[in-house]
């Protein structure tokens, strides 16, 4: 989830790790993000997710893609909302 803190706090996918685009732009990753894993980014509409995917590749991610559908679309598809933080 590459959205900002207020968006994350309002709800996010239960399987997500919070890593806002503003952190990625500084080269900062949460400890749980491993660049050798398959990574998927998402945001509200897809633009930030696409940018975050490129940044992760620049940081050395082996396999990264972004979800072009926004967060609300994912909820409509049955993903579970969570208010827990990492």
N, CA, C and O of each residue as an XYZ file, in Angstrom:
344
protein
N       0.866     -1.176      0.000
C       0.000      0.000      0.000
C       0.903      1.227      0.000
O       1.600      1.500      0.978
N       0.882      1.957     -1.102
C       1.782      3.112     -1.224
C       1.074      4.434     -0.953
O       1.607      5.501     -1.258
N      -0.130      4.365     -0.381
C      -0.860      5.583     -0.031
C      -0.255      6.184      1.233
O       0.563      5.550      1.899
N      -0.654      7.389      1.554
C      -0.121      8.073      2.735
C      -0.820      7.593      4.010
O      -1.816      6.872      3.953
N      -0.283      8.003      5.149
C      -0.714      7.475      6.451
C      -2.213      7.641      6.704
O      -2.860      6.711      7.186
N      -2.770      8.799      6.390
C      -4.197      9.009      6.655
C      -5.049      8.059      5.825
O      -6.092      7.602      6.293
N      -4.626      7.756      4.604
C      -5.361      6.805      3.764
C      -5.234      5.391      4.332
O      -6.216      4.651      4.385
N      -4.040      5.022      4.751
C      -3.793      3.716      5.368
C      -4.639      3.558      6.631
O      -5.278      2.527      6.836
N      -4.633      4.585      7.466
C      -5.378      4.526      8.723
C      -6.885      4.393      8.498
O      -7.589      3.813      9.325
N      -7.372      4.925      7.392
C      -8.805      4.834      7.083
C      -9.187      3.426      6.651
O     -10.372      3.093      6.629
N      -8.214      2.595      6.308
C      -8.463      1.216      5.919
C      -7.537      0.802      4.805
O      -7.177      1.604      3.943
N      -7.154     -0.464      4.830
C      -6.236     -0.995      3.836
C      -6.470     -2.492      3.703
O      -7.207     -3.082      4.493
N      -5.855     -3.098      2.720
C      -5.982     -4.536      2.547
C      -5.278     -5.259      3.683
O      -4.185     -4.876      4.098
N      -5.909     -6.291      4.171
C      -5.380     -7.036      5.316
C      -4.004     -7.626      5.019
O      -3.187     -7.767      5.928
N      -3.740     -7.967      3.779
C      -2.461     -8.587      3.411
C      -1.377     -7.557      3.105
O      -0.244     -7.931      2.802
N      -1.700     -6.282      3.179
C      -0.783     -5.221      2.742
C       0.254     -4.847      3.792
O       0.069     -5.051      4.991
N       1.336     -4.299      3.296
C       2.349     -3.634      4.109
C       2.319     -2.165      3.718
O       2.242     -1.836      2.535
N       2.380     -1.290      4.701
C       2.340      0.147      4.424
C       3.737      0.624      4.047
O       4.687      0.477      4.816
N       3.845      1.187      2.873
C       5.106      1.734      2.372
C       4.751      2.898      1.461
O       4.709      2.730      0.242
N       4.495      4.072      2.021
C       4.012      5.184      1.213
C       5.024      5.621      0.156
O       6.236      5.503      0.333
N       4.486      6.123     -0.933
C       5.320      6.604     -2.025
C       6.348      7.618     -1.527
O       7.486      7.623     -1.997
N       5.967      8.465     -0.594
C       6.903      9.469     -0.075
C       8.128      8.824      0.578
O       9.215      9.399      0.529
N       7.978      7.640      1.189
C       9.124      6.916      1.753
C       9.957      6.302      0.636
O      11.186      6.378      0.658
N       9.288      5.694     -0.340
C      10.010      5.066     -1.453
C      10.846      6.081     -2.220
O      11.955      5.779     -2.662
N      10.308      7.281     -2.374
C      11.047      8.318     -3.088
C      12.350      8.689     -2.379
O      13.265      9.229     -2.999
N      12.431      8.398     -1.086
C      13.654      8.632     -0.303
C      14.510      7.371     -0.198
O      15.569      7.381      0.430
N      14.037      6.271     -0.829
C      14.767      5.008     -0.781
C      14.580      4.232      0.501
O      15.368      3.335      0.802
N      13.543      4.562      1.270
C      13.295      3.913      2.553
C      12.236      2.828      2.373
O      11.164      3.077      1.822
N      12.553      1.610      2.851
C      11.619      0.482      2.810
C      11.323     -0.011      4.216
O      12.208      0.022      5.072
N      10.103     -0.468      4.479
C       9.828     -1.111      5.766
C      10.674     -2.379      5.882
O      10.987     -2.998      4.865
N      11.044     -2.772      7.085
C      11.888     -3.960      7.259
C      11.282     -5.233      6.672
O      12.016     -6.140      6.281
N       9.974     -5.309      6.607
C       9.322     -6.538      6.121
C       9.304     -6.658      4.599
O       8.957     -7.716      4.075
N       9.669     -5.605      3.886
C       9.668     -5.650      2.418
C      11.007     -6.195      1.937
O      12.064     -5.609      2.171
N      10.926     -7.341      1.254
C      12.131     -7.970      0.700
C      12.104     -7.819     -0.808
O      11.131     -8.200     -1.459
N      13.150     -7.275     -1.353
C      13.201     -7.006     -2.784
C      13.305     -8.270     -3.627
O      13.107     -8.214     -4.841
N      13.615     -9.421     -3.004
C      13.681    -10.673     -3.753
C      12.339    -11.413     -3.772
O      12.250    -12.505     -4.334
N      11.298    -10.837     -3.165
C       9.944    -11.397     -3.218
C       9.181    -10.810     -4.391
O       9.577     -9.782     -4.942
N       8.092    -11.454     -4.776
C       7.166    -10.849     -5.732
C       6.459     -9.712     -5.004
O       5.883     -9.926     -3.937
N       6.496     -8.518     -5.563
C       5.892     -7.348     -4.936
C       4.813     -6.769     -5.830
O       4.952     -6.728     -7.052
N       3.742     -6.326     -5.206
C       2.650     -5.662     -5.900
C       2.352     -4.370     -5.157
O       2.275     -4.359     -3.928
N       2.186     -3.295     -5.890
C       1.848     -2.022     -5.261
C       0.426     -1.636     -5.622
O      -0.081     -1.989     -6.687
N      -0.212     -0.898     -4.709
C      -1.534     -0.345     -4.999
C      -1.700      0.983     -4.288
O      -1.033      1.273     -3.295
N      -2.612      1.780     -4.826
C      -2.968      3.073     -4.244
C      -4.455      3.290     -4.519
O      -5.176      2.335     -4.807
N      -4.900      4.486     -4.437
C      -6.330      4.743     -4.643
C      -6.759      4.570     -6.100
O      -7.807      3.983     -6.369
N      -5.944      5.084     -7.056
C      -6.336      5.048     -8.464
C      -5.336      4.360     -9.381
O      -5.683      4.052    -10.521
N      -4.129      4.109     -8.940
C      -3.144      3.406     -9.756
C      -1.924      4.204    -10.163
O      -0.886      3.613    -10.462
N      -2.009      5.533    -10.186
C      -0.857      6.335    -10.619
C       0.321      6.225     -9.662
O       1.453      6.007    -10.093
N       0.064      6.373     -8.375
C       1.155      6.261     -7.389
C       1.710      4.844     -7.359
O       2.908      4.642     -7.165
N       0.832      3.865     -7.552
C       1.267      2.466     -7.564
C       2.240      2.206     -8.704
O       3.229      1.494     -8.530
N       1.962      2.783     -9.875
C       2.863      2.625    -11.015
C       4.213      3.265    -10.723
O       5.253      2.675    -11.018
N       4.211      4.454    -10.153
C       5.464      5.145     -9.798
C       6.235      4.337     -8.755
O       7.452      4.187     -8.860
N       5.528      3.816     -7.750
C       6.171      3.018     -6.701
C       6.797      1.752     -7.278
O       7.881      1.351     -6.853
N       6.135      1.127     -8.230
C       6.692     -0.077     -8.858
C       8.011      0.254     -9.555
O       8.975     -0.505     -9.446
N       8.062      1.369    -10.262
C       9.308      1.778    -10.919
C      10.408      2.058     -9.888
O      11.561      1.679    -10.093
N      10.057      2.710     -8.797
C      11.045      2.996     -7.751
C      11.578      1.710     -7.128
O      12.777      1.595     -6.872
N      10.700      0.748     -6.885
C      11.141     -0.532     -6.325
C      12.090     -1.248     -7.283
O      13.075     -1.847     -6.850
N      11.797     -1.188     -8.577
C      12.715     -1.763     -9.559
C      14.065     -1.060     -9.493
O      15.109     -1.711     -9.541
N      14.049      0.264     -9.383
C      15.292      1.028     -9.281
C      16.082      0.655     -8.030
O      17.311      0.731     -8.017
N      15.368      0.251     -6.983
C      16.017     -0.157     -5.731
C      16.502     -1.604     -5.779
O      17.148     -2.077     -4.844
N      16.186     -2.313     -6.883
C      16.687     -3.673     -7.048
C      15.664     -4.780     -6.903
O      16.045     -5.945     -6.795
N      14.392     -4.465     -6.896
C      13.364     -5.503     -6.784
C      13.423     -6.424     -7.994
O      13.541     -5.966     -9.130
N      13.341     -7.723     -7.739
C      13.410     -8.723     -8.798
C      12.116     -8.824     -9.597
O      12.151     -8.947    -10.821
N      10.993     -8.774     -8.924
C       9.699     -8.980     -9.581
C       8.670     -8.063     -8.931
O       8.193     -8.338     -7.830
N       8.333     -6.984     -9.608
C       7.394     -6.022     -9.042
C       6.380     -5.628    -10.118
O       6.716     -5.476    -11.292
N       5.163     -5.473     -9.690
C       4.085     -5.039    -10.579
C       3.145     -4.174     -9.757
O       3.201     -4.172     -8.527
N       2.282     -3.441    -10.444
C       1.314     -2.617     -9.723
C      -0.092     -3.012    -10.140
O      -0.329     -3.495    -11.247
N      -1.013     -2.789     -9.219
C      -2.417     -3.066     -9.481
C      -3.033     -1.787    -10.031
O      -3.130     -0.779     -9.331
N      -3.443     -1.837    -11.276
C      -3.963     -0.630    -11.917
C      -5.320     -0.228    -11.369
O      -5.714      0.934    -11.471
N      -6.046     -1.191    -10.781
C      -7.310     -0.854    -10.118
C      -7.002     -0.228     -8.767
O      -6.054     -0.638     -8.098
N      -7.771      0.739     -8.367
C      -7.560      1.394     -7.086
C      -8.060      0.571     -5.914
O      -8.657     -0.492     -6.087
N      -7.807      1.074     -4.739
C      -8.163      0.414     -3.495
C      -9.658      0.078     -3.422
O     -10.026     -1.040     -3.062
N     -10.499      1.025     -3.757
C     -11.945      0.781     -3.686
C     -12.367     -0.333     -4.636
O     -13.253     -1.123     -4.309
N     -11.745     -0.403     -5.802
C     -12.040     -1.488     -6.748
C     -11.663     -2.834     -6.148
O     -12.384     -3.817     -6.318
N     -10.530     -2.881     -5.445
C     -10.120     -4.128     -4.813
C     -11.129     -4.556     -3.747
O     -11.447     -5.740     -3.631
N     -11.629     -3.601     -2.976
C     -12.646     -3.927     -1.978
C     -13.896     -4.474     -2.642
O     -14.502     -5.428     -2.155
N     -14.275     -3.868     -3.753
C     -15.452     -4.347     -4.486
C     -15.267     -5.774     -4.973
O     -16.243     -6.504     -5.145
N     -14.013     -6.180     -5.198
C     -13.716     -7.529     -5.665
C     -13.621     -8.528     -4.517
O     -13.370     -9.709     -4.757
N     -13.817     -8.087     -3.277
C     -13.876     -9.014     -2.157
C     -12.661     -9.072     -1.264
O     -12.624     -9.890     -0.345
N     -11.654     -8.228     -1.497
C     -10.523     -8.191     -0.578
C     -10.994     -7.652      0.771
O     -11.974     -6.910      0.839
N     -10.307     -8.019      1.825
C     -10.706     -7.669      3.181
C     -10.032     -6.392      3.642
O      -8.820     -6.234      3.491
N     -10.819     -5.473      4.209
C     -10.302     -4.229      4.777
C      -9.798     -4.506      6.202
O     -10.372     -5.315      6.931
N      -8.737     -3.832      6.571
C      -8.184     -3.960      7.923
C      -7.774     -2.582      8.407
O      -7.420     -1.722      7.599
N      -7.816     -2.362      9.705
C      -7.323     -1.106     10.284
C      -6.087     -1.363     11.147
O      -5.721     -0.521     11.967
N      -5.451     -2.503     10.972
C      -4.251     -2.829     11.718
C      -3.039     -2.217     11.030
O      -3.033     -2.059      9.809
N      -2.024     -1.875     11.797
C      -0.799     -1.336     11.227
C       0.312     -2.377     11.365
O       0.210     -3.324     12.145
N       1.372     -2.172     10.587
C       2.481     -3.140     10.644
C       3.465     -2.781     11.692
O       4.457     -3.487     11.875
